[in-house]
């Protein structure tokens, strides 16, 4: 490939250019096998997808932003530009990377069709393999005005014998960084997020060569890859990332929408490729035995490309998540304030005597939900960790029954909620006597992790039991909020009635999501929070079926802003729950710092409210009033931005900032840590004012270079209201 000489699109390509805007009135085939297979490209919503052929085999050459007058040519080859990466057991694997999989590199093109959808267009490319007798469908779902495509692959066995699938891509994106003159490994900046317990969403930006991939134009030289194993999707990394071409100002971005193992890889020799997929054999023991007549659908992924940077990519993903994934819910319209009794408060040790004062003060400060967290089912002064499963309140904690507490919540104008870890059962719980087929199994034995079994939602009896638990707490206790937690990770999955542990896990995960959907059908007003030790399952398979995402279990309020800012790139602000937990020792500055951390998303209030000092309590009351009256109505239509970039939880000095942009308003939260009292934001504006807190001496003014915020002492925070320049 010649990186230095752009090539003008020839006349044939112009004639064969396919613009989706011209296809809106048609649902007919674009072209089919046997016709003149010249290069073509699809344009829709600011994206250009270029396709060509190599010896009759379809190749997806580029995904670029719209309005490309010329591109650098890449000559198609056997192992470059794959539209689908697919490896079947017994087939010749030409190379070690996914592009060498067979029959992925030799699929025979059949047809391309398109159809109009409610949100845009869907394109389906059909290919086949004549040796394994497979039919492969590549689904591209486009969305009006959003440069994001939802991609997944369906493989069907149309033969008479079984076929083993070792991996199949959900999407391939080719020739990233091949535009311009610089070498890809020098100019490609990879944005990814480490995600560990109490240290979630820690974004990094590193050159591809520093992550282990070197481009030499001749042979395979390393890769950049991330994966997740086990049943905690985000126990190590977030399932999203971006690659920025710093020379051309172009950014490719993606998220994998699966609540289990996933994998992505960026590499290449004479060209580059990005492989995106869910569980597969090499990394996750997810070998699939595809029987005759059976279909196998990959995990869906979202892919996009823009002229712009990481902030711009987050903006487009935010739009996409709202348009394509989130199911409308009554609670989303007004972002109600939630009190939860766990964090820096009761810590899993609730009783009637402890709850009643908290209920009283939570109502007075303006909370709208009150959630009783872990421990309500365990005997007082006795450990309950390995006994969960019956989900019955105990007399030792609630002498007059838990309904007394629930009634108190409702009498004070709030809706009650309860914590459940319903996907797990303690090894000493009553469920231990259930048949083995209730639980994950490996080699004929139950899988045990941290004193818990893992319920298998493929079993109808498990689903029936879990239905009975949820229906009981909703109907008997009046619960309108369910905090669904998950604190152990199955390292593999289950091989019971499955060809591999990974496939057993995949089937269970999909069955679990179907169960959640059925709960919503029976109880449409029930709010279900997705929690997993904080943010250990922060993925959009879960979040497209749950209303709220727990962000962290971090107990140190000074560290929380770095988690919040990073999480806002991964979760819609109206779904992201952040703790605000002032303690009885808090002064006004500490209490307002806590409030600021939660006020541009969803407030999860906790802490020792019933023992707060008056000055601190006033900050809580005022913060909730400001949130309700001036902020929350804008949140479900706003997009985040990051004035000071992505923070690090290990940096205790540098200031942190988070912006929320709406068509009518802009808000910016700023946290001063141990560093300078003057924080300068590179945000030009027409007007800026301090929205909250207004009584602690924090000031802000607009300058020629942006906004200067002055804090009188360390560890203070503020929310600014900004009028942008027109």
MARTISE-298597 format. One record per atom (N, C-alpha, C, CB): x, y, z. Coordinates in steps of 0.05 Angstrom, whole numbers, plus 5000, padded with zeros to 4 digits. Glycine has a CB too. Example, Ala and Ser with C-alpha at 12.3 -4.5 7.8 and 13.67 -1.06 7.14 Angstrom:
526448865156524649105156526449345156522649115181525749555142527349795143525850015157528249885114
REM end
This chain:
501749765000500050005000501750255000498150005024500950454984502350704984500850905001502650814955501950965024500551145043500651435035501751115071502351505016502851785010501251884986505751825005499951714971498651804947495651744947499951674922493951944953491051904952490151824923489552144961488051674922487051584896484251684891487151274894483751814869481051914863479251674857481152114839476751694865474851484860474151484830472251524877474451254817474051244788471051254781475250994776470551274755467851314745466051074752467851354715467150834750465550604757464650604786467150344752466450694803465750704831463650914836468150764848463851144822461751344825459051244816462551594809459051094794456450984784455250784804456850854757457150634816456150414834455950504863458050184832456550764869456250854897453350824906457051154898453050704929450450654940449950844963450150364949448051014961447451204983444851114996447151494972444851065022442450975036440251175034443050915065440951425031438851625028437151585004440051905028438251454983436751394959435251134962438651374935435750984983434450724987432050735006436450524996431550965016429450985037426750895027429251275047426250915001423650844990423550554980422951034967425750404984425850144972426749934993427850134949425849694989426849475006427949254988424549365024428849324965429749124945432749074949429249224917433548854937436348774937438048984924436748494924440449034935442249224922443549084899444449324942444848864903445748684881446348414892448148804866446648224875446947944884449247804869444347784880449747564878451947404866451547384836452047124879453747394822453747364793453647624778451347204786452847844791452948104779455748214780450848294792456148434766458748564765459648644793458748794745461648514804462448564832464548784832463348314845463749024829465549254830465449364859464749474809467449524866467449654893464949824896469949824897463849834920461550004925461750114954458849854921460250314960460150404988457350504995462150634992456850485021454250545033454550805049453150315050452850995045452851245060450351265076453251485041450651325102448251375118449151505144446751105124447651715152448051845178450951925184447051665201452252025163455052125167457151905166455152255193456451665158458351445155458651355126457451205173461051285119461551155093462650875099463551325076461450675088462450405089463250315061460450205101465850255057466850175031467149875030469550325026466249755008466449475004467749414976463649335005469249194975470349114950470448804950473249234946471748694929471848404927474648304921469948304904475248074932477847944926477147654916479647934951477547614890477047354878474247254884479147154887472347444883469547374887468647374916469047104877470547434935469847434963469647724973472047284980467447784987466948054996468948145017464048075008469848395014471548515034470448785042474448555022470448835069469649095080472149255083467949065107472549455066475149585064475549815084475549695036473449985087473750215105471050275118474650465089471150385142468950535153470050805161467750385179469151015147470151285150467851485154471951365127468451715164466351925165465552005136467352175180463252115133462252205107463952435097459252295110463552495072464852725058467852675055464352985074468552435046471252375039471552405009472052085048473052605001473352654972475252454960474352934967477152354974479052154964480051984988481452294950480851744981481851565001484451434991479751355009486051345009488351185002487350904994490451175024488250804971487450544963488750324980488150504933487150114985488249874997487449644979487349835027489449504969488849284951487849044968491349204935485448944961484448714977486148474974481548654968486248314995487848064995486447855011490648125008487647615011486447385024485847435053488147145020487747555068487447585097487047865105489947475110485948035088485448315096482648395088487448505084481448565104478848675097476548485102478848755070476848285119474648095123472148235133475447875143469948155121467348265130466348105154465248245107466947855156466447685179468847515184463847505174469747495209471847315217470447065229473847445238471046835219469646585227471646355225467146535210471846195247473445955247471745725256475845985266471745515240470345265246472245045251468445185223471544865270473244645277473744465253472044485300476344405249477044225226477644375201474944035221477044635200477644795176480544905178475645025173481744945156484545045155484645335165485645025127486145375186486645645197489145745184486745645228488945945167491146035151493246195168490246205128492246345187494046505204493046505232494246795193494746605251494146585279492046785288496546625295491647005273489747215282487047155270490747495274484947305279482247245269481847255239480347425282483447425225483147445196484047185182484647675185485447015196486246765184484346535188488946685195482046595201480146385206478746295180478046485225478046045181476545925158473945805169478245705143471745855154471545965127471246265125469245835114471946415146471446705145472846845121472446835169475246755114476746885093475846795065479646835096474146585063473346485037470346465033474646215032468846615049465946605046465146705018464546785067463146585007462146654980459846854983461246404964460147084970458047294971455447204957459047554959453247254971450547184959449047434952448947014979448447604972446847844966447048044988443847754962446148284981445748505001442948604998447848734996441548625020438848745020438648955041436648525024436749135038436349335058433349365064437549605050432749465087429949515094429749745114428649255107427649885112427250115130426350015157425150315118427250145178426550085205425350335218428949975221424350305243423250525257425250745262422050435283427750665267429850865274431750925251431350765297431450795228433350845206433150635185436150865217435350485182435550285161437050045172436950395136436449805160437949565166438949455140436349365181441549395139442749255116443548975125445149415105442948775108443648505114445248395091441148325119447748315097449448195077449447895082452348315079448947735061448747445063451147325048446047345053452547145061454746995049454346695057457547105058455846525043455646245050458346105048453646105032458545885061460845705059459845435048462445675086460945355025460045115012461144855024460645124983463344875039464644645051463244565077467544685055462844765094461644725120458544745118462644925141457644835095454744875091453545065111453244605091454645305112453745515130452645745114455945605149450645875125449546125114450146335135446446105108451446555127452346755146451047025139455446785145449647135158448347395155449647605172445247375162450447825160451648055174449548265176454248155161448748335200446648545204447948805211444648455226447149015196448049295201445549455206449649405177445149545231442849715238443850005239441549625264442750175222443550465221441350625234443850555191442150865245440351035259440451315248441051035290438151435244438051705233439651905250435051795231441352045237442852275249444952185269440952465262445551925271447551825290449551655275446151665314452051725275454051565261454951315276456551735255453051155283453550905298451950685285452750935329453150455283451850215271451749995293453350115246449449875295449249635313449649385295446449615328451649225302452448995286452248735301455349035276451348535287451548265298451448065274449148195318452247825279452547625258450847375265455447535254449447265246447847025249448946815231444847075243449646585243450746355227448646135229453446255238447846025205445945815204447145565190443445905188446745335202447645085191445544985171448244875213446145005145444144915125444944635114444045115102446844505127447744245118446444025134450744225121447543785133446443555146448243445168445943335126450443575174452243495195452843725214454843375183453643655238454343865258456944005251454543735286457044265259459444425254460244565279459044625231462844555286463744685310464744965304466044525323463745165318464545445315466445515338462145645314468845595330470845675350470645975356473645605341470246135335469646425339468246525315472246585344466546735320465346885298465247175307462446775291466047355290466047635297463247745298467747795277462847925316460348095316460648325296459748205344463148415293463748625273466748625267462848905284467348705243470148755235470249045224471048545213472349185232472849455222475649455211472349685244476049515186478549485173479949745165478249315149482649735164484249955154484050205171483550015126483750165197483950385216486750505215483150295245486850765212489450905212491050885186491050805234489750785165491250755139490951005121490250515125489551205130489451455115491651635124486651595119492551815107494751995114497451885108494552075143499552005119502251935112503751795135503752185105502851835160504351715182503651425186503651865208505551275198505150995204502950965226507750855213501150765223498950735242499850705271497350495234501950545276502750505304503850755317504750285306504650945302505751195313503451395320507651325293501351385304499351595307496651505319498751715280496351235322493851135333493851145363493250855323491951285375491751315404489351145413491351615412489850955430487750775439486650875466488850485442484050925467482651005492481250755503480651235486481850685527480650455540480450505570482250195534478750355584478250405612478650155629475350505616480450175648480649965668478249995687483449985684477349765697474849765713475149555735472349725696475949635758476149455781474549555804479149415789474149375824472449435847473449685861472349195866471649875866472150135879474150305863473250085906474650235838476450395821475450365792479450305824472950425789471650375763472350595743468650355766472050525717472150715695474550905695469650885696476950785697479450935697480550925668481450815717480051145654480751155626483751215621479051375612484851085601487551125593487551195563489350875598489651335554489951385525492951335519489151685518493451125504496151045498496550985469496950805515498951025458499550965431499450655427502251075423498550585403498350295397501050155401497450255369503250285394505850155396506650115426508050315382505650285443506250255472504550035484505750515486502449955470500749735480501549465467497849795474503649465451504649215441504349155412503449005456503349345396502949295367504749475351499949335359506149355332508049495315507249445286510949415320507049655271506349635242508849635226504349865233509349415210511749415193511049375164513549195202508449335158507549315130508249045117508749525114509248855133510048605121508948355135513048585121509148345162508248105175507048185203510547905178505647995214504248035239506248095262502647785247505748315276507648405297506148505321509548625287504948315336503548385361500748475356505048595375499448565377496648645376496048825400494748395376493848965398492649105421489948955426492249415416489648845450487148695455486348715484487548405447483748695489482648685516480448475516481548965525480048355539477948155541476848155570478947885533474648025572473447975599472747675601470848145603473347565624472647285629470847275653475247115633469547055656467747025679465147165675469047115704463447155695460747265692460547555701458847105708462647685711462747965716463948105691464348045742462148215675462948325649465248525651460648455636465148695671466948915672468748895697465449185673469548655704471248615727474048705723471248335735474848755698477548845691477549095674479148625678475849095653475749325634472849375626477449265609472349615618469749675606469649555578469149985605467249465569467049345542466649555520464749135542468149765522468049975502470750095500465850195509471350215477473950345473473750515448476250135470475950655442476150825418479050825408475051105423479350865382481950905370481951165355482750655352483751335362483851605350486251625331483951825372485751705306487951765287488652055291487051705257490852105305491552385313492452545289493652375334493252415268494052565243491652665228495752385226489652495225487352555208485052675224486452305194485152655251482952755267480452585266482253035259480852325262478652135260478751945283478851975233476351875294476151695317474151475310475351845342475051225314473250995313472650915342474550755297470150825347469350765374467450535374468151005388467150395397465350165398464650095427466749925385462549945429461849815455460749535448459749985471461449345465460449065463458149035482462748855468455848965471453348955486452748675495451049075470454348575514454048305524454748305553455848105508453148155569453648155598455047895606450948175613457347845594458947615599461547655585457547355590463047435579465647455567465547595540466947185564467647755534467847885508470747925501466448165509471247995476474048025467474148225444475247755459476148395444476748555420479748555415475648845422480448585389483248575382483748765358484148285374485848925359486649095337489549025330486349405345489948955305492648875296492648895265493348585305494548755253494748745224497648755215493248975212498048685190500748685179500948895156501448405168499948825133499949025111497549215113499948885084495649155129493349325134492549275163490949275114490549415173489749375201486949275202489949645216486249145224483549055228482849085258483148755219480249105263479149095290477048875291477849375298477548685308475648465313474148515338477148185314471448495337469748525361467948285363468048785358467848175388466147945391465547875420467347705378463647695423462947595449464547345456459947535451463347165471464946925480465746755456463346765500468246645458469246455438471046255451470846605415472046065436473345835448476045905461473745625428477746055447480546095456480646235483482046255436479046445487479146605511477046535532478946895504474946395524472646375542471446085543470546565534472745895530471645625529468745625520471845485557468145765498465445795488465145665461464646085488466145425457465845285432462945215427467545025432461945275403459145225396458945005376457945485385457344795383456744585365454044645351456544305380454344725325451944825310450744585295452745045290448344515304446944285292445544355266444944165312444944165249443444225224440844365230442943965209440444585215438044745218438144945241435744565223440344945257440545125280441845395271442144995302441045605285442245875281443745955306440146085273445946095302447546205325447946495320450246045328447146655340447346955338449547055356444647085344451247215345453447325361452447545380455647445343454147625399453447855416453348105399455547885439451348275402451348525387453448725396448648655389454448885378456349095384455449355370459249015376456349575380455949835367458649935357454650045386458750025332461150135320460550405308462349935299462450585309462050855298464650975290460551025317464451195274466851335265466051625260468051205240467751815270467152095268469752255262465852205294469352495251471452695252471352825279471152895228473252775296473152885322474752715341470352915332474452775367476052635388474352465405477552845405475452375428474152195446471552315457475952115469471652575464469152705474466952695454469753005481467652745429465552725407464452445404466752825381466252245408465251975406463351905428467651785407463852005453462051955475459352085469463252075501459352325457456852465450455152285432457452725436456352165412454851995393453951735406456551935368455551625423454751375437452451435456457051255452452451675468450251755486447651765471450852025499447751895447445351905430444351625422445852075405446251465414445651185406444351025428448151045396445451045452444350885475441450965480446050935500440951225479438151305483436251215461437951615486437251235436435551175413435150875410436751295389437250725413437150445404436850245427439650375390437550315452437850115472435950145496440550105482435650385506434250415531431250395527434850695544429950235544427050195542425750415560426249915551423950575549422650785565421350685590420650935548421750835612420650765638419651015651422750615656417550985667416251225679418251375697413851135695420051235710421951365729424151515714423251155747424551465688426651605674425851895668427151465647423351965669422452225661423252445681419452225657423452375706423952585726426352525745421552635742427852305740430252245755429752275786432552425747428052115798427452135826429952095844425251945834429952225867432152205886431751955903432252465904433851795906433751535919435451545945434751315900434351465967435951415991436351115993434551526017438851035998439550756002441050736028441150635978440350546046441350546073444150416076439450416091445450346054447850186057450450346061448250016032451150506041453850616040454550816062454350746013456550756078457350926100455050986118458651186090453150786120450750826136450250566152448250896118448350406144447850156159449649926151444950076156450849946127452749746118451749456121455349776133449349406112448349136112447349036138450448956102446649216157445749136183443249286191447949186204441049266175438649416181436949296203436949436156435549476218433549396237431349606236434749356266429049536248426949736249427749986264424449616263429149946286430050176303431950356288431350076328433650246271435450406255434150536231437850246246432250396220431050496195429150736199429550276181427550726220425450926224426551216225423950866249428751266240429851546240430851626212432051566260432051436198433051496171430851556152434751266160428651406154426351446137425251726142424151236142425151806167424052066173425752296161423952106204428352286164430052496154430252486124432852486167430252246112430452216083427952356070430551926074425652316082423252446072423552756074420852346087424552846097424753136101426653276082425653196130428853136074430753266056429853246027433453136059427753086021426653085994427052835978427753305979427752605991428052355976425352245967429452145994425452095945422951995933422751695934422652095905425051555936425151275941426851225966426351115916426151015981427750936004428250636001426350996031430850555998431550285992432950156016433450265967431949936026433249776046435149586032431149616064437649616039439749466025440249196038442349626024442549086035443148816044442748766074446048746037442148516081441948436109439148396120443348636125437048486106434348486116433348196120432548636098434547996108433747716109435347546128433947596080437447666140439247516157438747566187442147596152439147356203438647376232440647586244438947106246439647746262441247946275443647826290439548116295445947956287448447866301449347596291448047856331448647526266449547276255450147326225447347056258452347216216453147256188451147126169455847136183450647266147448547166128449747116100446347366126452347166096453447166069452946906054456347216070453446676067453146416053450446286058455346236062448446456068445846346073443646466056445146386102444346646038442346786022440946586003443547016005438346645997436846485979433946465985437946215978433146476011430346456018428946726015430046356047430346946021429347216017426847266034428847275988427047196060424847246079425947426101423746986090424447636108425347816130425347666156423548066132427147756174427447616200426147776222430447566206425047636242423847756265425947896283422347556282428347796283430347916300431048196291432847736300430748246265431248516255428748696254432448506227426548566248423948706246421848576263423048726215421748636289420048496308417048506300420348606336416248726288413448756280413048696250412349026287415148576238415048516210416148746193412148466201417148676170418348876152416249066141419848746130413648986141411549156131411349416148408849006131412049406173412049646190413949856178412849576219416249766170418249946158417250046130420949816155416149856114415149936088412850136090414249676073411150086109408850276113409850546121406950166134411950556138413050816146414250966122415250766167415550816104416550946080414351066064418150736063412150916060409951006043408451236056408050776037408151226083406751446097408251706094406451376126410851706091412351946088412752026059415051916102411151916041411051996014413251885996411252286013414551676005416751555989415851275980419351536004417251175959416750905949418850715960416650895918418050485970420050305983421550125963418650126003423950055970425549875954427049675971427550035937427949455959429349235973431749145956427549005979433749045969436148925957435748635953438648985974436548525930436448245925439048165910433948155909440147935917442247815901441247545891444947775919439147565874437447335868438747135849434947435857440847215835442147025817444046835831443747175796444446875857446346715873444846585897448746875883445946365907444846235931447146145948442945995923446946205974449046125993449245815996448646246020451645726001451945436003450645326029454945366004449845496047448345416071445445516071449745506096444445596048441745686046439745456042441345886022437145496046435245286041435345176012432445376047436345335993436445245966438545035961436945485947440344985980442444785976441344505971444344786000438844455980437744195976436344165949435744135998436344365933435144355906436844175889434844635894435644065867437243895849439544035837435443785827441643895829444044015818443444175793446043805811441244105778440744255753439644535759438744095737439344615784438644885790441145075788437444905819443544955787445945115791447945065768447245045817449745255765452045215747453544965756453945465747454444815736455944575741458344555723454244315738460444435732462844385716463944105723465044605720464043935702465043665706463343515727467943655715460743565727458943425744458743525772459643145745460143745779460143865805459044155804462943855818457744235826456844515827459144705827455044555851458844925813460845135814460345305840460645325789462445335856462245485881464345715880462745305906463445945886465246185887464446355911465146345861466246405930465746575952463446475970465146845943463046215972460946115989458146125976460846256015458046165949455546175935455445985911455046465926453045895906452445755881451245955861450345515885451345885835450246065815447745935803452346115792445446065806442945955796443045955765440546115806442045745753441945715724439145785713442745425716438946015701436346115692435345975667436446405687436845775656435745605635433745415646438045455621433745365672431945175685429345315692433245065711427145225681424545355686423745355716422345205671424745165731424145165760425545395774424944895772427945455765429345685776427845945770432245705765427045975746425546215738422946235754424846205708421546015757419046005773419546095802417845735772421745995814422346075841423046375843424745905852424646465825425446755826423046935821427646805806421246845803418746995799417247015825417046855777417046795840415546795865416646995885415346515876419347015886420647195905419947485897423747155905420347555872419847835864416847905867420747875835415147725858412247785860411447815889410647555847412647665907411947685936412747955947413247455951415248035942416048285955414748525942419148315952413848505917412348725905409548735915412348695874408148515916405348515924404948535954403948265913406648395970406248395999407448636012407348146011409748726003411148946016410849216002414048876019409749205978409349455963411949565951408149665981413949385947416549475936416249575907418549235936417349805903417349925876420149975865415850195877422149875880424949905871426449655879426350155884427749535860429249285865432149335859428149055848433849325879436749335875437749055871438249485899438348985846439248715839442248705838438048635811443448585859446348585862447448315853447048635891450148305850451448065840454348085849451248025809455147945870457747995882459747765880457348045911459147565864461047355858461147305828460347085873463447215818463747175789464346885784465947355778462646765767463246485758465546495739460646355745467746355745470146385728469846285700472446235741468046085695467645985668464745995661468645695667463145815671460345805664459245535674459845845634457745405657456645145663456744965639453745165674457644715642457644525620455244335621460244375619453444385640451144215642449244265618449644255669448644065603447044085579448044305560444144135586450644325557451844525540454444405528452444795555455144485504457444385491460044485502457344445461459944705518462244825531461244995554463944985512463045055574462145225596461445505586464445245617462845605566462145875556459445885543464345955537458745675528456045675516453945645537455845445495454445485558452545465580452045735593453445265600454245885597453946155608452446345590456746275614453046335564451646505545448646445545452746465516447846195545445046125545443746225571444645825542445146195594444146285619443746585619446046205642445646735609445547025609443047115593448047155597442747005570440447085553437747005567440546945526437746775581435346695596434846885619435546415606436946975632436647165654435447435645439347215668436447535622435347785611432447745604437047865586431647515593428847465587427147465612428547195572428347365634426947365659426447655669428447205681428447825667428148105674425848235658430748265670425848185632423748295615420948205624424148225586420747955632418147855641417347985668418247555644419248045685418648185710417548465703421248215727418748605684417748865676414848855665419648995656414248635650411548615639409448585662411448365621410148435683408248395705408248635723409048155721410448775726410649005744411949245730412448925770410449375712411549575695412749825709409549675675411849875733412850115748415250045766410650225765415949795767418249715784420849815771418349405787422449955787425150045779427149825787425850325791428749735768430749535774433549645770430249275757435049645791437849745790439749515784438649885816441649565767443749365760446149425777444449365730446749245796449049285813450649025814448249365842453349055815455048815817457548905831455648695788457448895858459748995873460349285865462148825869458249435859458649695847458349675817461349815854460449715802460349725773461649485758461549975763461249245768462649015756461048885733463248815777458648985728457148905704456049155690454848705711457749335684456949585671457049545641458749825679454949415630454849365602452049415592455649065596451749465566449149545555447449305546449549725532448249065553446248845552444548875578447548565551445848915600444448965625442849225625446348955649444249435616443049705619440749755599445149915615440549585578438249615561435749485572438849495533436049345595433849215608433449295637434148905606435249465647435149575675435049875673437549475692433850005694433550295693436050445704431150375709437450325723439550465737441950285739438550555765444350415738446850275741448350375765448650305715449050195783450850275806453550335795450950045827454750555804457350635793459750515809457550935793459450485835461750395851460950325879463950605851462750185893462550145922464650315937462849845929465750515923467850675935466750825959468950885914468050795982467150926007468451186013467550736030470551255999472051506004470951725984475151476000469551915995468252115977470252275961466652305994472752295971474852455956475652315930477252495974475352045929476151895905473851865885477051625914471451935893469051875876468952035850466551925892469852295850469652445825471052305801470752715828473252175806474652045783473051815773477451955792471651675790469951455781467551565766469051285805466251765777463951885764464551985736462952125781466752135732467352245706467852025686469852435708469451825693469951615674467451455668471951425685465651415688463251265684461251405666461851205711461351675665459451815648460051775618459652115654462451675612463051595584461751335577466051585579461051175597460150905593457150865598461650715610455951045612453151015621451651275617452950925651449151255608447451495605447251635632444651425594447351905633447152045659444651985674447352335655442351935660439851875674439851595685437551915655441851425678441951155688444151115709442450955666445951315711448351275728447751375757450651435717447851185776447351245804450051285818445751015817450251515832452751585847452051645876454151825833453651525894453251565922453851845931454851365938452151955948452652195964452252115992450852445955454352106009454151986035455552146057455251696035454552386063455852536084455552396111454552816086457652416127457752286153457052486175460452166159456652396200455852576221458052776228455152416246460552716220462752896224463053106202465352746227461453086181461653256158461153546164459853166135462753726153462054016154460554076128464554196158459954336124458454416100459954356074457754716102462654396074464254346050464154056042467054446054464453876062464553596056461753496047465353436081459653596059456953516051456353606023454853626070457153856016456653955989458353815969457054265988460853745976462653585958461153325950465353525972460053195971458552945966456252995947457652825992454753205952452453265935453153325906450853495947455253485902456053555875456753295859458553745876457953105872458752855859456352705846460152675878453952755856451652605846449652765830450252475870449953025829447853195820447653235789448153465832449553125774449253135745448352865734451853225732447552685752446652415743444352335761448952205744444552105774442452015792443452005821441451725784442052135839442952155867442151905882441652405880444251775893443851555912444851665939445451295904442951785954443651905980443851686001441452115988445851716018446251536040447651686062447751276032449151536079450651666101448851706125451651936092449951826145448651846171446952106173450651846194444952116156443252366155441952436181441152336133441252226197439752286222441552396243438452036232444252406238446152516258447852746246447952306268447052856223448653066211448553326227447653116183450753476225450853746236448953926220453753856236447754126233445854296218446854416192444954516237449454506193450554626168450754426146453254756174451554186153451753976132448953896122453253726144447053866140444353796132443154006113442553756156443754266118442754476101443854446073443454756112446354356070447554316044446154086029450554266046445353886043443953656031441253746021443653426051439753896038437053986031437254176007435754136055439154366008439354555986440154415960441454775993442054225962442954075939440653925925445153885946438953795941436753655929434753845917435353475951434254075930432454275918433454375891432154515938436054435890437254525865437054315843440254605869437554065851437453845833434653815821438253585847432653825839429853785830428854025813428053745854429554265822428454505809429854585784428354725829432554545783434154665762435854485745435854865774436154225753437954055738436653815726440253965756435153665742434453395734432653385709433053255756431153585704429453575680431053575654427553805680433553665656435253675632436853425628437153915633437253265649439053045648438352835626439152905675435852755623435252545603435652635574432452455607436252885569436752975542439553095539434653185533441253055559443853185559446052985552444453305586448353095543450752925537453053025554451452935507454752845563457052935580459353035563457952705597460953205575463553275564465553315586463353545547468153325579470253295599472253515597471553015596471753745610473353985606476353945613472354205622476953775633479653735641480653445634479953775671479253325615480053055608479252845628482953035603480252605625479652385643481552385667479752115628480452375691482152385715483152105723480552495739484952095742485951845753485351835783488951815748484451605792483751575820486251595838482351305825488651555826491151575841492151855843493251395828490952045828491852325829490252465850491552455801491452545872490052675894490352975893491052575921491653075872492253365870490653505849495153405864490653405825489453545802486353565805490053395776485353795797482453835797481053655777481854135791478553615782476853435765474453595756475953175780473553555731471253705721469553525703472153955705466953565704465053425687462953615677463753185703462453615651460353785640457953625630461453955618455653765630453153645619451953855601451153565642451653775575450853955555447953895545452753945531446354095545443554085536443154305516441554105560441054275499440554485480439954755492438154395462438954755517438255005531440155075553435454975542441554885565443154935588445754785587441654855614447754875601450254725607450854755636452554835589451654525648452554515675455354395676450554355693456954505694459654395698460154355728461854575685460754105735461654055763464654065764460553775773465754195785468654215788469254135817469554515782471253965820472153885846475053965850471953575849475554125871478354175878479153965898478654465891481453835892482553635910484653765927483653395895487053655929489153765946490853975932490953545956490154035907491754225891491054515894491654145863491654665874491354955874488455045878492355075848488155275891485455385895484255515871485555595917485855555850484855655825484755435804486555895815482355385793482055185773481055325747479954965782482655285726481955415700480855205681484455545688478455255671477155075652477355195624474155035660478255035604478355135577475655135563480354975561473755275575470955285565470255575561468955135584470155675537469255945532466255965534470256045504465256185545462456205549461656495549461556065575459056535546457856805548457556895576455256815533456756705593456156765621456556515638453256875625457556555663457856335682457056425709460756225682455656255724454856325752454956075769452056445752455456115795455455895814452555815820457055975840451955555815449255455820449055335848448455255799451055185856451055045882453854955889449154795881454754995914453555155935454155445932454555055963452355615940452755905936453656045961450156035926454055905984454556036009457255956022452355976028459055846006461555746017463955896005461955446012463556115993465756285983466956205957467756296004465756015942466855935916465856135895465955635910467756225878467056415857467956315830468356695863466656415809467356345782467056585764465556105772468856615745468656835726469556745698470257085735468456865678469256815650471656975642466856875631473556855628475956995618476156945588478456895633478157075576478657035548479356745541480857215538480556605560481356335556479356125566484056285569477456205581475556015591474256105617476855755595474155935637472955985663474955935685470355815667475156125703476856095727474956055751478656345731475555845766473955785790475955805814472655505789475155955835476755995858475455865882477156305864476955685895476055545919477655645943476355235916476255705965477755815989479355606004475755936008478755336001480255136014480154875998479255096043481754686007481954425992479354265996484354266001479054075978476853885978474154025980477153696001473654195960471054325957470154265928471254635963467554305924466454255897464154445892465353965895463654485866461654685858460354595832462954965854457854675828456554645802456154915790453754495805457054955765456755205751454555185730459355285737453055395727451155415705452455595684448355535714452555495659454055625638452255695615456455455629452455935605451156015580453256015559449756295583453155825540455255815520455156045500455055545505457456085487457456285465455956185442460356355457454456365429452856285405454656265381450556485400
REM end
